[in-house]
Amino acid sequence: MWLVARIVVRVGRNYAVYLPKRVVEELKLKEGEKLILTVEGQSIVLRRPLDFFEETRRSPKRLRLTPEEFEKTSVEAQEEHMGLSDAQGAT
């Protein structure tokens, strides 16, 4: 069940805004959990960050590669990451 509420909160010392217990419990937030804060006009929006795969799926695609180009680039990046070079016998 989604909590739909309009709750007034106060800006405290050092501009801290504390989330009401009801909201924290409903969203199962944990202390220390990171949230994304965005400003949309006169509104502040907090949301959980998307996981890496969800973010990748939703992000605009900037490169257009054929499967062969992708494979070649992937192999080169892996070799670079592992510290391999042609002098060390890499393909």
Secondary structure, DSSP 8 states (H G I E B T S, - for coil): ----------B-GGG-B---HHHHHHHT--TT---EEEEETTEEEEE----HHHHHHHS-------HHHHHHHHHHHHHHHTT--GGGT--
